[in-house]
Amino acid sequence: MVYPAMSISKNKISGDLEHRALLREPANLLILNASRSDTAQYRCEVAAIDDQKPFDEILISLAVRVKPVMPRCSVPEAVTVGSSTELRCIENEGFPQSQYQWFKNNEELPEDPKTSSKFYNSSYIMNIETGSLKFRSVKKEDAGEYYCQARNEAGWSKCSPQIMEVYDLDIVGIFLKVLGGVAAFIFVIVGICQIQKSGYCSCKDHRETNYKVPQHENRMDYASPDEGHFRHKSSFVI
């Protein structure tokens, strides 16, 4: 008998199954605590030296099925009417690969909502291979308690229920909030402009007062004929 990482010699097992398998008469192999890694092809060889056919063999395929563990589920807590959303479910331990089924308020959702009169108006798309449940346009009646179940030939397992709430889109409330925000913004801008305007005028008056050229009653005539003589003599004044 041959196993990818195992051999039997003199009724003793070595390799991966050394401490997990027993030989039983007449030619049986009992695997204890089988796991996915034991899935393989086993070859049994028979030798009979004195027989007309001294050697023969047979291949036996073993597929170990593993029950799914509790899947990981993702359900949005709250969505608005008309929006799109997705519920997710995943499990990686089961063998063969798990398929998924969604439940709402403890009632199984049909894979195609159009096949059920109760869910006919729902807009979801279910993928049983990936565990995805997509809503293209959420409706008020889509609110409820959701959970997912992972299934294969060995059994099934489910996640804990989670509630998804659906809210109406409050257009009036949103409009009033936006309007209030715009009004507050305009009020702040007007206030800043008023403050800047007052400060600018004050500074302008202050500059005009400090730097105003004084007016003299007796003005000198700098264009007099003695201007050149005056300039010449001024160079000697200390």
C-alpha positions in Angstrom: 0.0 0.0 0.0 1.4 3.4 -1.0 0.5 6.8 0.4 2.3 10.0 -0.7 4.2 10.3 2.6 3.6 6.9 4.1 4.9 3.3 3.8 4.2 -0.1 5.4 7.0 -2.5 6.1 6.7 -5.7 8.3 3.2 -4.6 9.5 4.6 -1.3 10.7 3.4 2.2 9.5 5.8 5.0 9.0 5.4 8.6 7.7 2.4 10.9 8.1 0.1 8.1 9.4 2.6 6.6 11.8 0.6 7.5 14.9 -2.8 8.0 13.2 -3.5 4.6 11.5 -3.8 0.9 12.4 -3.4 -2.2 10.4 -6.3 -4.7 10.7 -6.6 -8.2 9.4 -6.7 -9.4 6.7 -5.5 -6.2 4.8 -7.4 -3.2 6.2 -6.0 0.2 7.1 -7.9 2.2 9.7 -7.1 6.0 9.7 -7.9 7.7 13.0 -9.0 11.3 13.1 -9.0 11.7 9.4 -8.4 15.2 8.0 -8.4 17.0 4.6 -4.7 16.2 4.1 -5.5 12.5 4.0 -7.4 13.0 0.8 -5.3 11.0 -1.8 -5.1 7.8 -3.9 -4.0 4.7 -2.0 -2.5 1.7 -3.8 -2.8 -1.8 -2.4 -0.3 -4.4 -3.7 -0.7 -8.1 -3.5 2.2 -10.5 -4.0 1.8 -14.3 -4.3 5.0 -16.0 -5.4 3.5 -19.4 -5.9 0.4 -18.2 -7.7 0.0 -18.1 -11.5 -0.2 -14.3 -11.2 2.5 -13.4 -8.7 1.6 -9.7 -8.4 -1.5 -7.4 -8.6 -2.5 -4.0 -7.3 -5.6 -1.8 -6.9 -6.0 2.0 -6.5 -8.4 3.3 -3.9 -9.3 7.0 -3.9 -10.1 8.6 -0.6 -11.9 11.9 -0.2 -12.1 13.2 3.3 -15.1 15.5 3.7 -14.9 18.2 6.4 -17.9 20.0 7.9 -17.8 23.8 7.5 -16.9 25.9 10.5 -18.9 29.0 11.5 -18.8 31.4 8.6 -17.7 35.0 9.0 -20.7 37.3 8.1 -20.8 41.0 7.3 -24.2 42.8 7.5 -24.4 46.6 7.4 -26.1 48.0 10.4 -28.1 50.8 8.6 -28.8 51.8 5.0 -31.0 54.3 3.3 -33.9 53.6 1.0 -32.8 53.5 -2.7 -29.1 52.9 -2.0 -27.1 49.8 -2.9 -25.4 47.5 -0.3 -23.8 44.1 0.0 -23.9 41.3 2.7 -21.0 39.0 2.7 -20.4 35.4 4.0 -17.1 33.4 3.9 -15.9 30.1 5.2 -12.6 28.4 4.2 -12.3 25.2 6.4 -15.0 23.0 4.9 -14.3 20.4 2.2 -15.6 20.1 -0.4 -16.0 23.9 -0.8 -19.0 25.3 0.9 -22.0 26.8 -0.7 -23.9 29.6 1.0 -27.5 30.3 1.8 -29.0 33.5 3.4 -31.9 33.8 5.8 -34.0 36.7 6.7 -36.0 36.6 10.0 -35.3 32.9 10.1 -36.8 32.3 6.6 -34.6 31.0 3.8 -34.2 33.5 0.9 -34.7 32.0 -2.5 -31.7 32.2 -4.8 -33.9 34.1 -7.3 -36.4 36.5 -5.6 -38.7 36.4 -8.7 -39.5 32.7 -7.9 -41.2 33.7 -4.6 -44.3 35.9 -4.3 -43.1 37.1 -0.9 -39.7 38.3 -2.2 -40.8 39.2 -5.7 -40.2 42.9 -5.3 -36.8 42.5 -3.7 -33.8 43.7 -5.8 -31.1 41.4 -4.3 -28.8 39.1 -6.2 -27.5 36.0 -4.4 -24.3 34.2 -5.3 -24.3 30.8 -3.5 -20.7 30.1 -4.5 -19.1 33.3 -3.0 -21.7 34.0 -0.2 -22.5 37.5 -1.6 -26.0 39.0 -1.2 -26.2 42.3 -3.1 -29.1 44.8 -3.0 -29.2 47.0 -6.1 -31.9 49.3 -4.6 -32.8 48.8 -0.9 -36.5 49.0 0.0 -38.1 49.6 3.4 -39.2 46.0 3.6 -35.6 44.7 3.2 -35.0 45.6 6.9 -34.7 42.6 9.2 -32.4 40.1 10.9 -30.0 38.3 8.5 -27.7 35.3 8.9 -25.8 33.0 6.5 -25.4 29.3 6.4 -22.4 27.4 4.9 -23.2 23.9 3.6 -21.4 21.0 2.0 -21.7 17.2 1.9 -20.3 16.8 5.4 -22.7 19.2 7.1 -23.5 22.9 7.7 -22.8 25.8 10.0 -24.2 29.3 10.4 -23.1 32.7 11.7 -24.9 34.7 14.4 -27.9 36.8 13.2 -27.3 40.5 12.6 -29.9 43.3 12.2 -30.0 45.6 9.1 -32.1 48.7 9.5 -33.4 50.7 6.6 -34.1 54.5 6.9 -36.1 56.8 4.6 -34.1 59.6 2.9 -35.0 62.8 4.8 -34.8 65.3 1.9 -36.4 68.2 3.8 -34.1 67.7 6.7 -31.0 67.6 4.5 -32.2 70.8 2.7 -32.7 72.7 5.9 -29.3 71.6 7.2 -27.6 72.7 4.0 -29.6 76.0 4.0 -28.6 76.6 7.6 -24.9 76.0 6.8 -25.0 78.4 3.9 -26.6 81.1 6.0 -24.0 80.7 8.7 -21.2 80.9 6.2 -22.6 84.1 4.7 -23.0 85.7 8.2 -19.4 84.9 9.0 -18.1 86.4 5.7 -20.2 89.6 6.1 -18.9 90.0 9.7 -15.3 89.6 8.6 -15.8 92.1 5.8 -17.2 94.7 8.2 -14.3 94.2 10.6 -11.8 94.6 7.8 -13.5 97.6 6.4 -13.6 99.4 9.8 -9.9 98.7 10.4 -8.9 99.9 6.9 -10.6 103.2 7.3 -9.1 103.8 10.7 -5.6 103.2 9.4 -6.2 105.4 6.4 -7.2 108.4 8.5 -4.2 107.8 10.8 -1.8 107.8 7.9 -3.3 110.9 6.5 -3.0 112.7 9.8 0.6 111.7 10.5 2.0 112.3 7.1 0.2 115.4 6.0 2.5 118.1 4.6 2.4 121.2 6.8 1.1 124.4 5.1 3.3 127.5 5.6 2.0 131.0 5.4 5.4 132.4 4.2 6.6 130.4 1.3 10.1 130.6 0.0 10.5 131.2 -3.7 13.0 128.5 -4.7 13.0 129.7 -8.2 14.5 133.1 -7.4 17.4 134.5 -9.3 19.7 134.0 -6.3 19.0 130.3 -6.3 22.3 129.4 -7.8 24.2 131.8 -5.5 22.3 130.5 -2.5 23.3 126.9 -3.3 26.9 127.9 -3.7 27.0 129.6 -0.3 25.0 126.9 1.5 27.9 124.5 1.0 30.0 126.6 3.4 27.4 126.7 6.2 28.1 124.4 9.1 
